[in-house]
């Protein structure tokens, strides 16, 4: 009576307290996270499905780690959101949960939190925006921001034109419609089996997005009866499928760090070398920005992720046996898939880019614990390169001089940005793909090698080495680089090294002192004290593994 009486104030009749499954609807809807602002309406569709299947839906809010506005970076708060999602699910009387996400970090955070509780869960991402349209051409969110920024610097666009283009680029509800991190993680959630087939690609404003949400509400009630939990879905084979799918779609490098963190929650051993080994035979099949031409709306109408997975499965590049939230296997889910447009989703025997053009993992004396590069978004002529380093101790230091016509750089220079890692920034922001120096852009140079211990937006492009580990702030070799040091990038050989004598590097290490601690209290202090390095997913060490769903002690 105690608990029921309080719930009755919302107008629930006594008949709903009859032992039916209670389904939580976790929503990250927030006007501070534009990609997620519409999720309140998506939640209504989920509720319809739960009621249809005989469950009791109860919606609750979570924080929204919106990439667009949060500073210093939404990544700083991914782990906090994962903690919140986990504790809210465990602390409340729920039998299953539907996870509503959208922007980059909300999807992995919700998956991480739900995995650690291990109650039946279905992911429903909010869907991409409609294609951007500007002066007769399709423009992609994020990707064209970087392009227009370069055009403004070189005089090809005016500020007034840029202002107008803003509205053309983001013209509906939804997350980025390029194959940035939001679209990537939606596809990854589907590839893992945690999202209904085909649901990653429906545009946010398409009525079928709401149909998908309603279907997820119905399905989760059945999952409760079947006791189909994340631990049965998130297997080693499921992660291998997700890694290969990420390569085939030209997905974001950020999938590496999120998948690694998620694997740590369910006890699956997943290392950086897996991301390199598993993709060497996988071609890029999807012709989407930033690697290609099209956008997520086109991808959806071309057949969406099921068409890609069917193509990979037919070529023996996916495991067909893992179970998914449908209760069926990957092979069963993809059997009815159809590729409608071969320009957008290319066939395996005539791929958009050949096998081995996905994410590459680099090793060497500059990144002993690894670094990554997105080959499909890089310039082929720079994948093997040797040049002198030009070192900047922070992105701000670089930006302060990037437009200086006297900056001592040329097209062979390797721009090194450090102190942008998990501890050093803090939070490992998307600052690695710094724009080229203005004088080189004006000279017609379109790409340079850049090396950083931070991340890059999935909408970004260029020959950028990311996630250099260990980061500079903890004494990684990046902290020892000096102007003029020869940096060697050899992507075919999977190497990134500094051509400096070991004895000289040892001498520099003796001189190096760690940066002073900037935070002495609050969440940011907790983060900097406990965050793991990028090669382990930048999760908190104390959050690895699961804590289950034992019902807590009584509150009254």
N, C-alpha and C positions, 0 to 999 in steps of 0.2 A: 504493500500500500504506500509506503514512504516514497519509493521511486516513481511509481505509477502516478501518484497524485501530482507530483511536480510536472510530469510530462503532459498531464491532462490540460494544463493551462494553454497549450498550443492548439487545443481543439481536437485532439485525438480521442476517439471513442474507445470504450473499454474493450471492444472486440479486437483491436489491433494488438492487445497484450495477451495473445493466446499462444505464445511460444513460437511464433513465426520468426524466421531469420531477421535479425536487425542489421541493416546495411548502412554503413557510414559512407557518406559522399564527401570526400576531402577535396575542397576546392581552393585553388590559389588565386581566385579572382581578385583583382585589385586594379584600381585606376592608376596606381603608381607603377604597374607592370602592364603596359598597353597590350602586349601580346596575350595577356590572360584576362583582360577586362571583361570579355564576353562570357566567361565560364559560368557565371551565375545562370545564364540562360541554358547552357549545356547541362547544368545540374538538374534543371527542371525536366529535361528529356530523360535523364537517368532515373529520376524519381518515377516517371511514368512506367518505365520498364520494371523497376523493383516492385511497384504496386501490382503490375500485371502478373508477375511471377509469384505473388503471394508473400512478399517481404515487406518490411517496414523501413522506409528510407529516412535517414536523418542526416541532413547536410551540416558540415562544420567547416570553418575557415582555417586555412593554414597561412603562414607567411608567404609572400610572393617575392622570389629572388629575381626581379626583373633586370635583365642585362642592360636595358636601355638607359636607366636613370641612376641605378645604385652606384655609390662610390664607397671605397675605392674600386670595388669590383663585386659583382654578384657572386663570384666564386668564393669570396671570403665567407659568404653566408650559406653556401650550399650545405655544409655540414650541420649548421645550426638548424636549417629547415629539415634536414633528414632526422635530426634528433627530435624536433617538434612533432613531425609526422609519426615517428615511431611511438613516442610517449602518448600522443593523443589517441592512437589506435588502441594501445594497450590499456590505457587508463579508463576508457569508456566501454560500456557493455555492447560491443560489436561482434558480429559473427563473420562479417566480410566487409570489404571496402572497395569503392570505386575511386580511383585517383584521377583528378582532373588537373591537367598541367598544360603548359604551353611554351613559355620562354625557356631558354637554354638550360638553366640550372634547376628549374622546377621539376622537370621530368626525371633526371637522375636522382635528385633529392628524395622525391616521393618513392621511387623504386627502392632506394637504399633503405629508407625508413620502413617500408612495408616488408621488405625482405627480412629485416631483423626481427620483425614480429611474427611473420609467417602465418598470418591468417589469409584466407582466400582473397585475392586482390586482382582487379582488372584495371589497366591503364586506359584512359581516354584522353588523348591529346586534343588541343583545341583547334587544330587545323591551320594551314597557311593562309595568308592573305591572298586576295586575287592578284593576278599579274599586274605589276606596275605598268603604266602607259605614259610615255612622254614623247611628244612630237613624232608619233607614228612608230615608235619602237618600244619593245618590251624592256622595262628596267627592273632590276632586282634590288630589294632592300639590302642594305649593307654593301653589297658588291658595287653598286653604282654610287654609293656615298664615297667610297674610295676613288672611283673613277672621276666623279664630278669634282672632288677635292683637287685632284691632279689637274683637271681641265681649268679650274679656277686659278690655280697657281700659274699656269702657262698662258692664261689669257684666252683660252678657247671657250670659256663660259663667263658670264657676268654674275654678280651677286644676285641680281634680280631673277635671272634664269634659275639659279640654284634654289632660291626661295620658292619659285613656282614648281620646280621639280620635286620638292619635298612632298607636296600633296599628291603628286602623280605617282610617287613611289609607294606610299602607304595609304591605300584607298579603301580598305575594308578592315573589319575585325580579323584577327589572326596573327600568327607569328610570321617571321621572315619567310618569303616564298622562294628564296634561293635555297640551294642545298647547304645552308649554314648549319649551325649546331642545333637549332630548334628542330628543323626538318630532319636532320640526321638522327637526333635522339628519338624523335617520333618513329622513324623507320627502324631504328635499333630496338626500340621497345617492341615493335611488331615482329621483328626478326627473332627476338628472344622468346617470343610466344606469350608476352604479357599484354598484348593488345590484339583486338579482333582483326582478322585478315582484311586488308584494304583500308583500314581506318586511319592510317598515318597520313594519307594524302588528300582526303576530301577537304576542299576549302572550308574555312571557318563559317562562311555565309551560305554554303550549299545546304539544302534541306537534308541531304543524306548524311551530313555531319550529325544532325540531331537524330536521324534514324539509327546511326551507329551508336550514339550515346544511349538511346533507349534500349537497343539490343544488349549493350553492356550491362545495363541495369537488370534486364531479365536474366542474363547469363550468370551473373555473380550469385544470384539466389541458388541456382542449380549447383554452382561450384561449392557453396557451403554444404549442401546435401552430399556432394561427392567428396568432400574434404580435399579438394584440389587446391593445394597451397603453392606459394612461390618456390618452396624448396623442391617440389616435384618438377617444376618448369625450368628453373634457372640451373641447369646442369652444365657440365663441361662442354657437351656437344652443342647446347644452346648458345653458349658464349662463342664457340668456334663459328657457328652459323652467323652470329651477329658481326663478328670481325670480318668475315668474308663478304657479307652483305654491305658493310660499310665501304669496303674496297670497290665493290661493283657499282655503288651509287655515287662514287666520288665524294664520300662523306667527310665530315670535319675531323681534324686531328683531335679535337676535344673528346671525341668518342673514346679515345685511348684512355684518357684519365678517368672518365666516368665509368667505363666498363671495368677497369681495374679496381676502382673503389667498390663497385657493386659486387664483383666477384669476391672481394674480401669479406663482404657481409654474409655470403652463403658458403664460405669455405672452399671455393673453387680456386685452385692455384692457377693464376694467370699472370704471366710476365710479359715484359716489353718484347722479348724475342718472339713470342707467340704472334704478335701483331705483324711482325715482319715475315715470319715463316709461313703463316697461313694465307697470306695474300699474294705470294709470288706467282701463283698460277692463276690468279683471278684478274680478268680484264675489267676495265671501267666500262660499264654498259650504259650508264645513264648520262645523257648529254644535257646537263644542267649547270647553270652558273653556281659557283665561280669558275668551274673547270670548263664549262661548255656554254651553250646558247640559250636553252629553254629554262622554264621555271616550274614550280611545284604544281600549278594548275594544269599545265601541259602534261606533267608526269602522271597526275591523277587520271586524266582522260586517256592517256596512252596505255593504261593498265595498272599503274601503281606498283607498289612493292610486290604483290603476289606474282606479277608478271616477271619481275626480276628474279624472285626466288625460284620460280618455275624454271627459268632459263638456267640458273645455277644448278638446280637439282638435276636437270636433264643432262648436264655436263659432268655430273659426279662431284660437284664442288660444295654441296651442302649435305648435312645429315638429314635424312627424311624422317627419322624415328622419334625425335623429341616431342613430347606432348606439349600442348599449348593451352591457353585459357579456354579454347573451344571444347576441350576434352578430346580433340582429335590431334593427329600428328601433323607435323609440317608437311609431309607428303600429301596427306589427305586434304589439308587446307589449300594447297597450291594446285591440286589437280584441275579445278575448273578455271584457273587463271588464263588470261588471254592477252597477248601483246598486240595492241591496236595500232600503234604508231612506231615504226622502226627507226625513225629519225630521233625520237626522244629516248626510247628504250631499244637499244641496238641488240641484235642477236649475238649469241656467244661466238659464232663463227665469223662475224664481221663487226667486232666491238668498236665502240667510240674511241677507246684507247687500249693498247695491247696489254696483255698480262704483265704484271710487275710494275705498273704505274701508280699503284696505291701508296699508302703511307709506308715510308721506309724508316727503319730504326737504325740509328748511327751509333757507333762506339769509337772510342779513341781517348787520347790523353786529355782532350778538352771536355769529354763527357763520359767518364768511366762507367757511370750507371745508366747511360743512354740519353738520346735525344731523338726527335722525330722530325720528318719533313714530309709534306704532302706533294708528291711528285706530279700529280695531275694538275696542280695549280702553279707549278714552278716552270721556269724557262729551261728547256732542254739543254741549251748551250752553257748554262751555269751549274748543271748538276755535277760537273767535274770542274773544279776551279781552285786556283791558288792566288791569294792576294793579301796585301798588308791590312792589318787590323786598324780600324779607327774606333777607339773605345770611348763609351759614354757610360757614366756611373748611374744614370737613371734615364728614363724616357724624357723627363723634363729637360735634362741637360742637352739632350739631342735636339729637341724641338726648339730650344732657345737659339740654336745656331743653324737649323736646317735650311733656312732661307737666306743665309749669309752667302753672297756671291763669292766671298773669299775663302769659304770652307775648303780645307785641304783634303779633298776626296776626288776620285775619278771612278770610272765604271768598273775598275778592277778592285776597288777598295771593298773590304768586308766590314760592314757596320756591326759593331758588337754593342749590344745593350744589356746591361747587367743590373742586378738587384731588383729584378721583377718577378722573382719566384714566390713560392708559397709563403715563406717566412719573410723574405726581404721587402716585398712591396707594402703590405702583406696581401696575400690572397691570390697571387699569380694571375694578374689581369690580362686582357687581350690587347697588349700594347706592342707585341713583337713585330708586327708588320708595319713598322713606321714608314711614312711616306718618304720617297727618295728626296735627296737634297734638291732644292728648287733649281739650282744652276744645271744639274744633270737632266732634270725633266725638260727644261727649256732647250737643252742640247739634243733632245730626242731619245735619251736613255730611258727605258721603260722598266728595267728591273736591275737589281743588285743583290748580292748575297748578304743576308742579314742573319745574325746569330743572337739568340736571347734565351734567358732562363724563364721567360714568361710564356704566355699562350698567344694564339692568334684567333680572331673571329673566324668561324666556319665560313663566313661570307667573304673572307679575305683571299688574297692571291699573292703570288710572288715566290721567289726562291728564299724562303725563310726557314731557318733551323730553329726549332722550338723545344721547350721543355728540357733544356740542357740541365743535366742532373749529375752530381749535386749542384744546387744553385750557388751563386756567388756569396750570398749572405751567410751560408754555413761553411764557407771555406772551399767551395768547389773550385776547380781549375779556372773557371771563367773569371774568378776574382784576381787571377794572377796575370791576365793578358795585359799587354801594354801596346801603345800606339806603335805601329810598324811591324809588330810580330807577324810572321807569315802564318796565315790560316789556310789549311788545306781541307776542301770539301770534296769527297769522293763518294757520291751516292751509289753508283754501281758497286763499289767496294764496301759500302756501308760504313764509311769512316769519316770522322771529323777530328782533326788533330791540329795541334799547335807545333810548328816547326821550330821549337826552342829546346835547347839542351836540357836534359833532365836535371843536371846539376844547377843550372840557372833557375829552373822552376823551383827546385828545393830551396835555393837561396831566397827567392821571392816569398816562398811560403813562410820562412822564418821571419820575414819582415812584416807579413800580413797580420793585421789585428781585426778581430770581428767587430762589426758595427755595434754601437751602443744600443741597448734595449730601449725602444721608444714607448713601450706599453707596459704598465705596471699593474693594471687592473682591468676589469671588464671582459667582455667577450673577445675582443681582439687580443688581449693578453693570453686568454685561454687558447685561442687559435694558434698564436705564434709559438706557444710552449708545446703544443701537442700535434700540430699538423705534420704529417709524413711527407716525404719528397714525392715528386711527380711520378716517378716510376712505380710507386705504390698507390697511386690514385689520389694523393693529397687528402686522404681521409684522416680522421683522428685515430691514433693507434688504439685508444680505448673503446672505439666503436666497431672495430673489426669483429666479425662473427655476429651471431644472433643472440637475442635475449628471450625469444619465445613469447608466448601469449598466455602464460599462466594468469588466472584471474587474481587481481590484487586483493588485499585485505579490505574488509568493509570500511566504509567512510563514516557510518553513523551507528 
